[in-house]
């Protein structure tokens, strides 16, 4: 079952994926069980990933995207060139277990020589 996204959700995910680098590479051997496990692990921790495919045929890359999304219950976000972008939302338990992001600590303002003369 492939997860469906609205066009607005897909647009927002494409914007988030722009700065990402491919984390999984599919070579000439194709989509093996080990590659699927690696994609599953990365989706479980990042929820949005890029995959690079070293195949020149567009139809093969399109078939790989459909197979990945169908097997892992994910949503295809983008297929541009040899890069596939795949999204699968994190489970609620993983979202709650994440530590809250805190603002970085700032250094205290440095006093200038002139301010000390007053």
N, C-alpha and C positions, 0 to 999 in steps of 0.2 A: 504494500500500500504506500503510495507516494503522498507526502504531505503537500497540501495545496496552499499557496500564498496569494494574497491580493496583489495588485500591481503596486500599490503604495508600500506594502511591506517589502516587496521585492526591490523596489527602488531604494528604500532605506538600508536594506541589507547589502545592496551593491555599493552604496556609499561607504558602509562600514568595512567592506571587504577590499576596498581600493588600496589601503595601506598594508594589507596582509601579503605575506610571501607564501608560496606553495609549501605545504608541510608533508605532503605525500606525493610520490612520483610513481606513475604506472609506466613500466618499460615495455619491452617487446614481448615479455612473457604474458602480458595481459593481466586480467583481474584474478588474482589467486586468493586463496583463503587468508594467507598472511597479509596481503595488501588490504583486504576487507577488514581484518582485525585491526590493522593500523589506522584505517579511516575511522572505524568505530571508536577506538581509544581517543583519537583527536577530536571527534565530534562530542564525545562525552565530557571532555575537559574544556573545549573552546566554543562549541556550538556553531561556529561559522568558520569554514576552512576553505583553502584553495588547494586544488589537486592539479598537477601537471601530467599530461599524457603525451608520451612520445610516439604517437601514431599520426601519420600524415592524412589518413582518411577521415573526413568529417563525419561520415555515417558511423564509423567505428567509435569515435569519441562520443557521439550522441547516444549510441547504444550503451556504452560504458556508464554514462551519466544516468540513464534510465535504470540500469541494473543496480548501480550503487544506491540510488534513492529508493528503489523498490525493496531491496534487501535490508537496508538499514532504517527504513521508515523516515526518510529525510526529504527535504524539498530542494529541487534544483533552483538555484538563484540565477546563475549566469553561465553561459558557455561561449567563451570568446577566444578564438584561436585554439591553442592547445591547453588552455586553462579552464578548469571547471570549478565553480563555486557552489558549495553544498551547505545547507543549513538544517540543523535539527535542534529544537529548543531543549534546554537543559531541564531535567525533571525538577519538580518543586523541592524535593529534598536536597538536591545539590545547590539550588539557589539559596535556600535558607542556611545551608552549612558554610557558605562563603563568608569569610571575614569582611567586616565593613571597611570600606576604603577610608582612610584618614588623610587629612591634609598633611603635606610634608611640613616638617618643622622648619621654621625660618630662623635665620640668625638674627640676633638683636641688631637694631640699627647702630651703625658705627658713628660715634660722635666725632665731629670734625674739630680741628684745633681751634677754630674761631669760636665754636660754641663753648669750649672750655674756658675761654678768656673772659667771658661775661660775668 
